[in-house]
């Protein structure tokens, strides 16, 4: 990260605005995958302002990177206690506007709205946002097909709706699809969405009928 921070500093010092923008996109991604904390706000705010003022600068690839980072920031701002709720809600409204103006589907926006509602109102108070997320069509900016079912399964497991959690988790686990986070957050033994935990809740045993790929749904 220090090299990217230096690249941003030098680009600004030398007046290379395009290089500074590209370096900030990479810096936000690096901060996102680290414990950099609030440092992520500075480069992301610069990118947001640039997008609002000079959208023509963002080619297809840069546009995708920015919209993805906007989704990530909106869905994770509540992880920073120093950010007031009003600011988070404002960011969600900004995400909705930007995605709409860009002609993008709203599945990622609904997903971010659900995460915020669950955080603020708890697992019993986010059903409306959850159903809106379920009803919306996936887009190229949606969470990956390994992460999305994991989040949904975890929510149902938190509610004690074990069969519903299994219905979300099982296809993801059986698909073999992976990413940098999944299936590691779905399948650990201590996870509420692990096969053992879900099978105990749904089938009354930690040894349910198996297929070659894992758990089966209840008959």
C-alpha positions in Angstrom: 0.0 0.0 0.0 2.9 2.4 0.7 3.8 2.3 -3.0 0.3 3.2 -4.1 0.1 6.0 -1.5 3.4 7.3 -2.9 2.1 7.0 -6.4 -0.9 9.1 -5.5 1.3 11.7 -3.8 3.6 12.0 -6.7 0.8 12.1 -9.3 -0.8 15.0 -7.4 2.5 16.8 -7.0 3.4 16.5 -10.7 -0.1 17.3 -11.9 -0.8 13.9 -13.4 -4.5 13.8 -12.6 -5.3 10.7 -14.7 -2.5 8.7 -13.1 -3.7 10.0 -9.7 -7.2 8.7 -10.4 -6.0 5.3 -11.5 -3.7 5.0 -8.5 -6.6 5.9 -6.2 -8.8 3.1 -7.6 -6.0 0.7 -6.8 -5.4 2.2 -3.4 -9.1 1.9 -2.4 -9.0 -1.8 -3.4 -5.8 -2.3 -1.4 -7.4 -0.5 1.7 -10.5 -2.6 1.2 -8.5 -5.8 1.7 -6.5 -4.6 4.6 -7.1 -3.1 8.1 -6.5 0.4 6.9 -9.7 1.7 8.5 -10.9 5.2 7.8 -7.9 5.9 5.5 -10.1 4.5 2.7 -12.4 7.5 2.8 -9.9 10.0 1.4 -9.2 8.3 -2.0 -12.7 7.1 -2.4 -14.2 10.6 -1.8 -11.8 11.9 -4.5 -13.1 9.3 -6.9 -16.7 10.0 -6.1 -16.2 13.7 -6.7 -14.4 13.0 -10.0 -17.2 10.7 -11.1 -19.8 13.3 -10.4 -17.8 16.0 -12.3 -16.1 14.1 -15.1 -17.8 10.9 -15.9 -16.3 10.9 -19.3 -12.9 10.1 -17.8 -14.2 6.7 -16.6 -13.8 4.2 -19.5 -15.7 0.9 -19.2 -13.1 -0.8 -17.0 -12.6 2.2 -14.7 -16.4 2.7 -14.5 -16.9 -0.9 -13.4 -14.2 -0.5 -10.7 -15.7 2.7 -9.4 -19.3 1.3 -9.3 -18.0 -1.8 -7.6 -16.2 0.2 -5.0 -19.3 2.4 -4.5 -21.3 -0.8 -3.7 -18.6 -2.0 -1.3 -18.3 1.3 0.5 -22.1 1.7 0.8 -22.6 -1.8 2.2 -19.7 -1.6 4.7 -19.8 2.0 6.0 -21.5 0.8 9.2 -18.3 -1.0 10.0 -16.8 2.4 10.8 -18.3 3.7 14.1 -17.1 7.2 13.4 -19.5 7.5 10.4 -22.9 8.8 11.4 -26.0 6.9 10.3 -27.2 10.0 8.3 -24.0 9.8 6.3 -24.5 6.1 5.5 -28.1 6.7 4.4 -27.0 9.6 2.2 -24.4 7.3 0.6 -27.1 4.7 -0.1 -29.2 7.4 -1.7 -26.2 8.5 -3.8 -25.6 4.9 -4.9 -29.2 4.5 -5.9 -29.0 7.7 -8.0 -25.6 6.9 -9.6 -26.7 3.3 -10.5 -30.0 4.6 -11.9 -28.3 7.3 -14.0 -25.8 4.8 -15.3 -28.5 2.4 -16.4 -27.4 -0.3 -14.0 -29.7 -2.8 -12.4 -30.6 -2.2 -8.8 -29.8 -5.6 -7.3 -26.5 -4.3 -5.7 -28.4 -1.3 -4.3 -31.0 -3.5 -2.7 -28.3 -5.7 -1.3 -26.6 -2.7 0.3 -30.0 -1.5 1.6 -30.5 -4.9 3.2 -27.1 -4.9 4.9 -27.8 -1.5 6.3 -31.3 -2.4 7.5 -30.1 -5.6 9.2 -27.4 -3.6 11.0 -29.7 -0.8 12.2 -32.9 -2.8 12.8 -31.6 -6.3 13.5 -32.5 -9.6 11.9 -36.2 -9.2 12.5 -36.4 -5.7 11.0 -34.8 -6.1 7.5 -37.4 -8.4 5.8 -38.7 -5.8 3.4 -35.2 -5.0 2.1 -34.3 -8.6 2.0 -37.3 -9.5 -0.1 -36.6 -6.6 -2.4 -33.0 -7.9 -2.9 -34.4 -11.4 -3.6 -36.8 -10.1 -6.1 -34.3 -8.1 -8.1 -32.4 -9.5 -11.0 -28.6 -10.1 -10.7 -26.3 -7.9 -12.6 -22.6 -7.9 -13.4 -22.1 -5.7 -10.3 -23.9 -8.1 -8.0 -21.9 -10.0 -5.4 -20.5 -13.2 -6.8 -22.7 -16.3 -7.0 -20.7 -17.8 -4.0 -21.0 -14.7 -1.7 -24.6 -13.8 -2.4 -26.2 -17.1 -1.2 -23.9 -17.1 1.8 -25.2 -13.8 3.0 -28.8 -14.9 2.4 -28.2 -18.2 4.2 -26.6 -16.5 7.2 -29.5 -14.1 7.5 -32.1 -16.9 7.6 -29.9 -18.9 10.0 -29.8 -15.8 12.3 -33.6 -15.8 12.3 -33.7 -19.5 13.1 -35.2 -20.3 9.7 -33.0 -23.3 9.2 -34.6 -24.9 6.1 -34.6 -21.6 4.3 -30.9 -21.1 5.2 -30.2 -24.6 3.9 -32.0 -23.8 0.7 -29.7 -20.9 0.1 -26.5 -22.5 1.3 -26.7 -25.9 -0.3 -26.7 -24.9 -4.0 -23.7 -22.6 -3.3 -21.8 -25.3 -1.5 -22.6 -27.9 -4.1 -21.8 -25.7 -7.1 -18.1 -25.7 -6.3 -17.9 -22.0 -7.0 -15.3 -20.1 -5.0 -13.9 -16.6 -4.5 -11.6 -14.9 -2.0 -14.2 -15.3 0.7 -16.3 -18.3 -0.1 -16.9 -21.1 0.8 -14.7 -20.2 3.8 -17.4 -18.2 5.5 -20.2 -20.6 4.7 -18.7 -24.0 5.6 -16.5 -23.7 8.7 -17.7 -26.0 11.6 -18.5 -23.0 13.8 -20.5 -21.2 11.2 -24.3 -21.1 11.5 -24.4 -22.0 7.8 -22.0 -24.9 8.0 -23.3 -28.3 6.8 -23.2 -29.8 10.2 -25.0 -26.9 11.9 -27.7 -26.6 9.3 -28.3 -30.4 9.1 -28.7 -30.6 12.9 -31.3 -27.8 12.8 -33.2 -29.1 9.8 -32.9 -32.9 10.0 -32.3 -33.3 13.8 -28.9 -35.0 13.1 -25.5 -34.0 12.0 -25.4 -36.9 9.6 -28.3 -36.3 7.1 -28.7 -38.3 3.9 -25.9 -37.4 1.6 -25.4 -37.0 -2.2 -22.0 -37.2 -3.8 -21.8 -33.4 -3.5 -23.0 -33.0 0.1 -26.3 -32.4 1.9 -29.7 -33.0 0.4 -32.7 -31.0 1.1 -35.3 -32.5 3.4 -37.8 -34.7 1.7 
